C-alpha cells in the first residue's frame, strides 16, 4: 500500500467535473483507491463519495493506493489531485 498527501490547486476545488475526471482515471486502475481529508476516508472510484469530502482549493488530501499498478495510480492520480483544471 502507498500513501501520500497532496495539496489541491484547482481554484474551484473538486466539484462535479473535476471529480468525474478523477474517478474515471481511478476506475481505470485495478488497485484500490482511497482519498481522505481530515478524518474522513472515501472510495476514490465513487463520484458521490468523493463529492462528500468537499475538497476546496488549498486543501490537503491523502491518496492511498493498494494492489496491482498502485505506483502508477499514485503518480497519475496524484497529478490530477494537484493539477486538475476545468477546460
N, C-alpha and C positions, 0 to 999 in steps of 0.2 A: 504494500500500500504506500502511496505517495501522498504528501500533504504540503501545500504551500499557500501562503497568504498573498493576495493581490489587491491593489487599490484601483477601484473603478474610476475611469477617467471620462466616460461618456457624460457630457453636460446634462443630459436628461435622465441619467441613471438607467436602470433596466425596467423599461415598461414593455408593452406587448411586442413591438417589432424586434428590439434587441434580444429579448428573451426568446422569441421564436427562432432567431438565427442561432443563438447559443444552444438551445435544446435540440435543434436539428443536427448540429455538429456533434453534440454529446451523444445523441442517439446513433450516430454512425460508428461509434466505438463499442466493442463487445464488453469492455470493462464497466464496473460500477462507477458512477459519477455522483458525488455528493457536494453540495455547496452549503456553507454555513456562514451566518452573520450573527455576531454576538453569541447567544446560546442556542440559536435555532438552526437545525440542520435539515436540509431537504434533498430530495432526489433531483439531480441536475438534468434528468431526462424528462422532467414533467414541467410544462409551462405554468400550470396553475400553482404548483409548489414553489417554483422559482419566483413567481409574482408575489407570493405571500411574504417573501423576505423584505420587500420594499427597498430594494437596493438603489441608493442615490449616488450621485457623483461624490467622490471622495471617500465613500465607504470602503472599509477593508473587509474582504470576504475571504474565506478559506476554501480552497478547492481540494477535494480528495478524489483520487482515482485508485482503483483496486482491481487487478486482473490483467487479462490479455491486452496488450497495447497501452498500458497505463502511462508509460513515459511519453509516448506520442500524444495521448489525450491530454496529459498535463501541459505539454508545450502549447498545443493548438488552442485548447480551451482557456488556458491562462492568458494567451494573447488576446482572445476575444473578450475576456473579462476586463482587461485593461484598455484595449483599443477599439472596441466595437462602437461604430458611429452610424447614425442614420444616413441613408443616401438621399 
